[in-house]
Amino acid sequence: MSRSRLLRPFACGARSLLASLLLSSPALALELSLTPPGPTELGNETTFTIEVKDAVGTPQIRWTFGDGTQTEFAEGATTVTHTFTEPGHYSVLVLAQDEQGYASQAVVHAVHRPLTEEPAQSATSLTLDPERDLILTANADNGTVTLIDRKTLEKTAEITVFSHPVGLALAPNGLLWVLDQDNYAIAIVDIDAQKMVDFFRLPYASLPSGLVFAPGGDAFVTLTALGAIARIDPESHEITLQKQIAPWLRGLAVSGDGTSLYATRFISSGDHGEVFRIDAETLAAEHRFDLMIDTTTEDSDVQGRGLPNYLFSVAITPDGTQAWIPSKKDNMPRGLTRDGLELTQDTAVRPLVSILDLKGEKELVEDRIDLDDRNLPTHVTFSEKGDWAFITVFGSNLVELRDAFTGSFITALRAEDMFGPVATVLDEDGRLFVFADLSRKVLVFDVVDLMNGVDQSAPLIAEIPLVAKEKLSEELLRGKQVFANAEDKRMGSEGYLSCSSCHFDGFEDAMVWDFTDRGEGVRNTISLLGRRGTGHGRVHWSANFDEIQDFDGPIRAHQAGLGFIPLDAFAAVADPLGPPKAGLDPDLDALAAYVASLDRIPRSPFRNPDGTLTEDAEKGGALFQKLGCDSCHKGEDFTDSPEGKLHDVGTLTELSGQRLGGELTGIDTPTLLGIWQTAPYLHDGSAPTLRDVLITRNPEGKHGDTASLSEAELGQLIAYLEQLDQGLPPTELSLPGQEPGGTGGAPSASGGAPAGGGESGGAASVPTGGAAPSGAGGAATDQPVPPSGSSGGCSVTTAPRDPARQALLWAGLLLGFALRRTRRDRRA
């Protein structure tokens, strides 16, 4: 939808304003003063009192409560009580009339459900320390934690922790726990001393993502790589229990009474997203909320079909009755080979907030919120009484305010230098602290009048820098901002799409898109991690781009963006395999530099806790060479892509489509590094598991003679593939000023609990012999499985180029883009 749309005002405030305009009369001596009462708990009476001044005679007063009821005019009715029957925001209007005329005044009144005794807690990278009046942030790219004085709005300290802090939470003893993802560790910070004083490790390569403390004191952590949740004793730092839940566990919240945990599956599969209610005592998943794919909503410029995916976080309302889940919505039903419709910039990926009824244990599907013209909502903060919801929208560089009772849009909070906001905190003074991670700032808005219905604007009162010494170069930080910025008109016309839409943090979304309208076919999203941009050779399954700057073409043609390269210059370099685009725009070059900087992949949790291959994986490596897999998956990157070859390994179908509008003779060899986490596999996503790659989708043996393997050998080969990473040894960690040691006083390098779930005690271990790590979902052969491999017996072709065909293709795409833009401008 065009941004020229009018922002919807407060539904209640509009009625109040209209009533005031209609009922106010000129030059009256009668004056009214209505003092707004505080929010009312549902079921309790609310008392409204008005002061009348300079009335001529005895005034007649009538009250209208905004819920369809009102009083009759009555003498001296300056005080009235009323009981509302539903939660909500109500426009309460008082009208007074004396012998000379009348006057009116209105107020917006909130009625809320009973609050939980203790508020629920959600995993976050921004938190408030009420005892010390501090705001704290985890600075993921810079390995630090920043402390901000809540009263003076000034940075007071920046404390070095480990290299990649992604979350933080205050322990019962007042120490700050900081969750480090890359080092699978928790650093412990003494806030008063302003230094890290201890740390302990979590299970090897577990990619921890979310951290919360329950009211009883126990800590809980989601271990994304293991699909597990761990309970940790706050004093001993031992994992007292760990259980497998589901793959890609990420977002985490604990109920106010501490009995239930809610966790999201970040990357969805099949026809639904997943949120789990987990018993905090047993860590048993007692209920699964299925966020079903929407196949019935009519695609338009304000709504669309799709599968809830990238379920970032969980926010529980202060009354404990609902949970809001921010995510994106991937339009898997759409495409030329699926429903005959092209993917468009406003129908491919839409922003979504799903609302769960925690009492009825179901999703309120009819209450789903589509945030029009937005990209990647990641976090929700509620006001103290739960009547307002602040939704952080990462890719749109803003925070939306919504009426939490109706979901209605109120306004958007923006600032010129607010890039990549990831979380917010609302303090008792009505100030909203916004952690703009990609700006390296916390921005502070005064939202008191906004929440009281007095004004629809929120002044920006402070911008607080977080990082003293930026670790990323200026070009890389700028490139990361460009990568994520859907608001940039060069990236897309209406703010729905950025590179992060399908590659958040450089990874993938596990979706198979229909790109037939782009001269390609159905394509499985590829992770960018470890590929170093074009470090592995040409990009995409069909090797149709030879530099990252080539994305300027599809940005124009399919995202309706203006493009980064000037239009007159772009025409000469439109061919993605033609003249280079590097050097034609500094921001596009910065984007390419950022993608090239993605040189690491996460360690495989299938390995031994010391980072070595298991015995079965060692045997599988020998089989890998015996079968000739290394003839295509060669070298340190396990690919021959730099040689410009395409391979037909028997997986091409009609749905595979074309290559740049021409014949698709084969597929570019994908790396095998990190394939433990990149299911589904093959260019069309047709292999859910590694076993499917090697057996089900390899019936003729073109992808290697796997039929000759015994069941045990097949398991060994799978074990090897699952453990292929960059072979980095476990990081040795230490406190400042100490020699690297690794455990920091923890019971073991793995956190003191079994990696496979179950009871506490004993050293952590990763299943061997092809068995999946905890949380990957079942036996080895049913696990997140490797992508397509290749073998010595495959058919090899070089990647052909037909300049005339490619020129015609790009001319057609640009013409279509121009026509769509013309039609859109006419509608606007």
N, C-alpha and C positions, 0 to 999 in steps of 0.2 A: 504494500500500500504506500502511496506517495507520502512523503514527510510533510506535504502541504496540508495534510489533514489537520483539523482543529483538535487540540488537546481537550479531552473531556474534562470538564470541571467536576468538583465534588457534586455527586448527585444530591446530597443533602444541602450543601452550601448553595447550589444553584437555586433550590426552592426557597431558601432563606433570603437570598439576595433579591429574587424576583418579588417575593412577598413584601420585602422592605421597600422596594422601588414603587410597588403599586399602592402601598398603604401609607407611606409617608406623605404628609401634606406640608405645604410651605408655611413658614412664618408662624409656627405654633409655639406657645410658651410652655406647653406640656412637655416635660422631659422624663425619660425612662432610663433606669440603670438596672440591667439584669446581670447579676453575678453568676457565671456558669458554675454549677455544682460539679464535683469530681465524677469520674465514671462510676456507674452503678452496677453492682452485681445482680445478675438476672434473678428476679423473684423478690428483690428488695424494693421498697418505696423510694422514690426520688422526690426531694423537696426543691421546688423552684421558688425563688423570691425575687420580687422586683421592687425597686424604690421609685416612687412617683414624686416628681417635684413640679411646683408651679401649676398645679391643676386648678382650674376654675370650676368650683363646685365639687361634688363627689364623683370621682372617675368610675366609669364602668370598665371592667377588665375581662378579657376573654383569652383563654390559653388554648393553643393548638399544639398537639404533642408529636406530630409527624408520623404517627402510627395509625392514622385514620380516625382518631378520636379527638374531641375538643370539648371545652366547657361552654356553658352559656355565658353571656355577659352578666356580670354580677358586681355589685358595689363593693369596693374595697378588697377585691380578691387578689391582694398583692402576694400572697403565699398560697401555693397549691402543692398537693402531692399526687404522684402518679406512679403506677406500676406497669412497666413494659413487660410484654409476654414473650418477646423474642430478642436475642442479641442483635445489635446493629448500631448504626449511627443515625440519630434522629434529629431532624430540624424542629426545634421547639420554638414556637412563635407566640409572643404575647402582644396583644392589641389593647390599647387603653384609649378611652374616649371621655372627654369632658364636655363642658357646655360650648367650647369654642372649636373643638376639632378632635383629632385623634393622633396617636403616634404608635409606633411598633418597634419591637426589637426581637432579635432571634439569636439562638445559640445552637451549636451542634453538640448533642449529648450522646455519649457512648454507653451502651449497656453490654456487659460482658458476662460470660459464663463464670462460675466459681473457678478460681485459680488453684493449681496444685500447691501443696504446702512448700515444696522446693521446686524451683524451675528446672526444666529439662536442660541437658547440656549437649551441645553438638561439637564434633571435631572441627577445628578451625586453625587458621594461621594468624589470627588476630584475636586478642583477648583483653579483657579488662581486669585489673587487679584492684578491687574496691578498697582493700585494706591500705594499700600504699598509694592509691589514686594514680595508678599508672595504666597506660595503654602499651601493649607489647605486641611486636610483630616478629614473625619468622621470615627472614630474608633468604629465600631458597637459593638464589644464584650466587649469593655472597657469603654464605656460611656464617651469618651473624643473627643475633636477636637485638632488636632496638627497643629501648624504653623511652616512653613519652610521658611527661608530667601532664596529667589530665587537667589540672587547674591552669597552668601557665601555657599549655599547648606548645611546649618546647621539648626537643629531644634532650634527654639527660644522659644516655649512655648507649653504646653499641658494643655488644659482648660477642666475642668469637666463640663459635661452637664447632660443629663439624661441617662438611662441605655442602650438604644439601638438606637444610632443615625445612620440613613441609608442614609441621603442625606443632602446637604447644598447648599446655594445660597446666594449671596450678594444682600442685599436690596438696593434700590435707595439712602437711607441715609447713606450707608456705613456699617451698622450693618450686622452681619452674622446671617442668619436664619438656624437653624439646625433641621432637621426633625427626630423626635423620633417615631419609629414604635410601640413598645410595649406600650408606654404611651400615644399614640395618641395625641402628643403634638408637638409644635414648640418652641424650646429654642432660645433665642435671645442673641447673644454674641457681646459685645463691643470689637472689635479686639485690639484697642489701649490700653484699660484698661486691656485686657486679662482676662475677666471674663464674666460670664453669668449675664445679667442685667434684663431680663424679660422673660416671656414665656406665652403661651396661649394654651388652649386645642382645639382639633378638635373633631368631633363627636365620641361618645363612641365606643370603640372597632373597629374603622374604618380601622386599619392597613394602615396608609398612607405610600406611597412608593416613589413617585416622587414629586419634588419641583422645580419650575422654576419661574423666574420673567420675565414679558413681558417688552418690551421697554417703555411702558406707565407707568410702576411702579407696576401694580397689580401682586400679586402672585397667582400661580395655583398649586393645589395639587391633585394627584390621591389618592383616598380612596379605596384601594384594596378590603377590606371586604364589602364595600357598592357598588362596581362597579360604583363609581361616581367620578366626578371631582368638585372641589370647587374653587371659586375665592375669594381671601382674600384681603381686603384693607390693604396696607402696613403700614398705620399710626394707624388706629383704631384696627387692627387685627380682624375685624369682617368678617365673611363669607358673602359676598354680594350676592352670588348666588351659588347654588349647583344643579347639574343635574346628574341623572342616565344615564350611557352610556352603560355599558355591564359588565358582571362578570369579576373579576380578572384584572381590570384596573391597569396598573403598569408603563411601560415606558412612558415618557412624554417629549415633545419638543415644543417650541414655535417658529413660523416663525420670520424672521428678522424684518418684518413690524408689528409684534404683532397681526395680525388679525386672525391667525389660530393656533390651537393647534393640535398636533398629539400624540395619545396615543395608547399603545398596550394592547391587551388582553393577559396577561401572559400565561395562560393555555388555550389551544385550545380545541375545541369540534367539533365533527362531521367530516366533510371533509375539513375544512379550518381553518387557523389562521386568526386573525382580527387585523387591525390597523384602527383607526378612525381619520378623520379630523373633528375638533370641532371648531365652531365659538367662538372666544374668547369673544365676546360681549354677546351672548345669551347662550353660552355653549350647543348649539344644535349640535348633531352629524350630519353633513351635508353630509358626505360620508364615506363609509366603504370600505377599501381595503381588499379583500379576498385573502389570501395566500393559494391557493388550494393545496390539497394533490397531491403529484407526484405519479402517478400509472404507468407511462410509461418508466421511466428511467430504464435501465437494471442494476440490482444489480451486483456489482463487487467489487474488492478491492480498487477502486478509486471513486466510486459513488454509489448511491442507491436511492430507492424510499422512500417516507415518507411524514408525515404530519408536517409542521412547528409548533413547540411547544416551550414553554418557550421563548416567545418573550420578551427579556430582556429590550431593550431600543430602542430609536429612535435617529438617527444622521442625521441632515439635511445638505446637502452640502452647502458650502459658496455661491454658486450661486443660491441656493433656488430651484433648479430644481428636486432634488432627495432626498430620505430618505433611509438610510441603516438600516436594521433591523437584528441584530444578534440573532440567536436562535439555537435550535437543530432541528433535523428532525427524527421523529419516524416512523419506518417502519411497520406501521399497516397492510399493505397488506400481509406481509410475515408470514409464519408459516405453520406447517404441516396440520392443518385443514383449512387453508385459500388458500394457493397456492401450498402446498405440499413441501415447502422448509423450512429447518431448519433456525432459527435465528442464525447468526454468529456474531463474534465480530466486523466485519467491515461492516455489513449490518443492524444491529439492530438500532443503533443510530448514526447519522452522524451530523457533524457541518454544519451550514448553515448561509449565509447572503443573505437576500432578498433585492432587490432594487426596490423602488417605484418611478414611474414617477409622480411627484406632479402636473405637468401641465396637463398631460393627465389623471390623477387620475386612474392609473392602476399599477399593478405590472409588472415589466419587467421580465417575467418568464424566458426568454432565457438568462438573465444576472445573474441568481442565482449563488452564489459562494459556492461551496462545498470545505471546508477547509480540505483537505485530511490529515488523521492521526492526527486529532485534536479533542478536546472535549470542548464543551460549550463556544462558543464565546459570550461575554456579552456586549461589548462596542466598539464604533468606534469614533476615532478622526480624523478629516481632517486637512491637512496642510492649511495654510492661504489662498492660492489660490484654494484649493480644488483639487489639482492634485495628492495628496498622501492620502491614507487611512491607519491608524494604527488600527488594529483590536485586541482588548484585548481578549485573549483566556484563560479563567479562569482555566479549567481543565488541560490544557497543559502547564501552567506556562510560557507563552510566549506572545509576541506581534508580530503579522504578519504585514509586510508592503506590501501593495497592490497598484498597479497603479490604481488610482481611475477612470481613463478614460476607462480602459479595464478590470479591475478586476484581472489582472495578478499578480501572486505571485512574489515578489521580494526577500524577505529574512525574517528571523525570528529573533527577539531580545530575547536573553535568558540570564539568569544569574544563578549561582549555587544556590543562596538562594532567588529565586523568586517563592514563592508559592501563588497560588490563586490571580493573578492580577485581579482587577475589573474595573479599569478605567485608562485613561491616559490624560495628558495635554501636549500640545506642546507650548513652549514659543517662543518669537520673536528671540531668539538667536539660534534657531534650537536644543533645548534640549528637549528631551521627558521625562516627569516625569511619572513613572509607579507606581501606588498604588498597591503594593503586599499585600493584606489584610491579608493573612494567614502567611506571613513572618513578619508582623507588620513593614513594611519598605516602603519607597519610593525609587525606584531606578531610576537613571538619566542616560540617554544615549545621547551621542552627535550624532545627525542624520543629520548634515549639509551636509557632504560629501555624505551620503547615498541619500539624496533627490536631490543633484546636479548631481548624476550619476558618481561621482568621485570614489567612493568606495562602495563595497557591505557589508561592516562591519560597525558597530556602536559601538565605545568604551563605556564601562560602566565607568562613571566618578565619580559616588557617590552612596553610599548606606546610607540612612538616617533612623535611628531607630525612631519609632513613639511613642512608649508606654513605659513609665518609669516603671510602675508597672503592669505587666500582671495579669488579673483577672482569666484566665484559668490556671489550673495546667499544668505543663510541659507535663504530659501524655495526658491530654485532648486536648491541642493545637496540639500535635503530632498526636493524633487520628483524629482530624479535618482535618489536612493536608493529612493524608493517605486516608481518606474518599473521598477527592476531587481530588486526584492526579492520573490522567489518564496516566501520563508519567512514572509512576513506572512500570517497567516490571513485577513486581510481581502481579500487578493489571490487566494488559492486555498487549498483545504483541505489539500492534501497536498504542496505545494511543487514542482509541476511547471511552473507557468506564471507568467509576469510579462509586462509590456509588452515587455521585451527579448527574449522568446522568439521573436517574429517581427520585432521592430524594434530589433535590437542597434545601439547608438549612434544610434538614431533612424532608421535606414535601413530596409530591407526584407529579405525572405528569398527573393524571386523564386518563391514557391510560390503555387499556385492551390488554395485551400481550398474544401471543400464545406460551405457554411453554410446549406444548405437547412433544416436543423432549427432555424435561428434566424430563420426567416421571411424569408430572403434567397435566395441561390443560390450558384453557384460564384463565388468572388471572388479576384481577384489581389491579393496584398499590396501596399499602397501605402506608399511612402517618406514619412516625416514631415518630412524635411529640407526647409527652405525654406518650409513651409506655415504656420508660425507658429501652430500649433494650429488655430484656426478663422479664421485670417487670410485664407484663400481662400474662406471661406464654410462651408457645412455640410460634414461629413466623410463619408467612405465613398463608394463608387461610386453608391449610391442616395440619397445626401444624407439619411441617416436619423438623424443626430445633429446638434444645433446647438450643443453645447458639449462640451468634452472630459470634463467631469464625468459625461456620460451613460454613460461606460464603467462606471460603478458597476452598471448593470443587467446587462450580459453577464458582469461579474466574478461576480455572484451566481448568475446563471442557468446559466452555462456553465463557469465555473472553480470552482464550488462554494465561492467565497469568502464570507466573512461580509459583505463590502461595507464601504465606508467611512462612508456616511451611516447614522445610526441607523435600524433597521428601521421603527420607527413613523413616522419622518419620510420614509423612502423611498417608502412607499406613496402619499403625496400627490404625489410628483414622478416617479413611475416612467416616465411617458410621455416618451420621449427628445426629443420636440418640444413638450413641454408646459411646465409651470412650471420655472423655473431651479433647478439643483442647486448652483450656485456659492454659496459662503458657508455650506454645511451641514456641511462637514468641512475642517479646515485642511490635512490631508495630501492629500486629494483636490484641493483648490485648489492645493497646491504641485505636485502632479503635472501639473495643467493649466498652471500657470505654466512648468514645465520644458518641456513640449511646445510651448508658445507661444514659448519662447526659441529653438527650432530654426529660425532665420531665414535660415540660409545653406545653399547647396548647393555641392558641389565644382565647381571650374572644369572646363570641358570640355577634354579633351586633344585634341579635334579642331581647336581653334582654332590660329591661328598662335602661335609661341612668345612673341610680345609681347602675346598676349591678344586680338588683333583677329580679326574674321571673315575667313575665306579668301575669295578672289574668287568661288569657286563658291557659298559660303554667302551672299554679298551678293546674287548673282543669285537664289538660292533664296528669300531674303527678299522680293524683289519678286514672285516667283511666289506666295508665301504670301498676300500681300495681294491679288493678282490673282484668286486662287481664292476669296477671301472667307473664308479660314481665320480671319482676325482678327475675324470677326463673333462668334465664340464664344470663341476663344482670344485674349482681348483684354486690353489694359492691361499693366502691368508684370508681372503675375502670369500672363498668358496664360490666363485663365479668366474665365468669366462666372458662376461658382458663386455669388458674392454676390447675384446677381439671383434665385436660387431656381429656376432653370430646369433641366429635364431634357431630354435630347436623344435622339432615336431616329436613330442613324446607320447603321441596318441591321445591327447586330451582336447584337441580342437573339435569344436562342434559348430553348428550353424549359429549358435548364440555367441560364439567367439568373435564374430563380426569381421572387421577389417583392420587395416593399419593405415592411418592417415588417408582413409577413403579408398585405399587400394587393397590388393590381396594381402591377407595375413598368412604367411608361409610357416610361421613358427613363433615361439615364445622366447623372450629374453630369459637367460638363466638367472633366477633369483639367488641371492645369498642364502646360505643355510644358517648363518649366525643368528642366534636369538629366535629360532623358529619354535622353540618351546612355548612362546607366548603369542604367536601370530596366526592361530587358527581363525577361520577355515583356510584351506590351502588351494593351490593352483590358481591360475589367472581368473577362473570363473567361480572360485569358492566352492567347487563341487566336491571337495574332499574334506569332510569334517575333522578327520583325524589323520595321523601319520600312517596308520595301517591302511586307511582308505587310499592315501597317495600311492603306497607301495603295492597294494593288492587290488582293491575295488576299482580304482581308476587306472589300473595298469594291466588290463586283461591280456594284451598281446606282448607284454614284456618289453615294450619300447622304452619304458622308463627304468630299465634294469631287469635282470633276470631274477626277480625276487621270488618267482614260483619255485626256484630250486632250493630255497632256504627252508630249513626246518622251523617249527614254531619257536623253538628256543633261539635259533639264529635270528629270526625275524625280531624277536624281543630285544636281542642284543643290538641289532642295527637301529631299532627305534630308540633304545637307551642312548646310543651314541649321538643320534640326531638331536635328541632332547637336551643333550648336555653341551652342544656346540655354542660356545660364546667366545669372547675374546681371550679367554684363558687367564684373566687377571687374578692374581692371588688375593685372598682376603685382605682388606685394608687393615693396617695396624694403626690403632687409635691410641691417643694418650691425652692426658690433661696438659694444659699449658705449663711448660717448664719441666715436663717429665719425659722420660724415654718412652717411645711407643711400646705398649704392652698388649692391648687388645681387649681386656675384659673390664677394666675399671672397677674392680671389686665385685663384678657379677659372678654368679656361681659357675658359669661356663661361657664359652664364646658364643654359644647358641642361645643364651638366655635361660638355661636351666630347665628346659621342657622339651618334650618330644615334638619334632616338627610335624609328625604325622597326626597330631591331635591325640585325644585320649587323656590319660591321667598325667599328673605332674610328676616331676622327679626324673632323674636320669639325663644323659646327654641327648641333645637334639640329633636327629639323623634324617637324611633324605632317602626315600625309598630307592632301591637300586634295581637293576635288572629290568629296566623299562617301566617300573611302576611310577606313577605320577606323584608329584609332591602333594602334600595335603592340600585339599581344596581344588585341585585341578579337575576332579570329578570322576572318580571311578578307577578302574584298572588301567594299566599302562596303555593298552590298546584303545582305550576310550578317552584318552587325555587330549589336552591341547596339543595339537600334532604338527609335525613339520610341514613346510610348504613343499611345492613340487620339487622333486629332485631331477636329476638327469643321469644318464648312463652312457657307457661306451657304445651302446647299440642304437642310440637315437639318430634321427635324421637331422642333418645340419644344413642350414642355408645361411647365406649372408643376407643382411638386411637390405632389401632393394630400395632404390629411390627413383621416383618418377617426378622430376621437377614440374612438368606441365600439369600432371594430375594434382600435385600438392598445391600448386598455385591456384588452380581452379577451386580446390577444396576450401582454401583459406578465403578466396574471394567470395565464395558462396556463404561461408560462415559470417564474414564481415557484413555482407549485404543483408543477411537475415538479422544480424544484430542491429543494423541501422534501421531496418523496417520496424523491428520490435520497439526500438527507442522512439521512433516517430509515432507509432500507435499509442505508446504510453504517454508521450507528451501531449497528444491530442486529448487523451482521457483526463490528464491533469488540468 
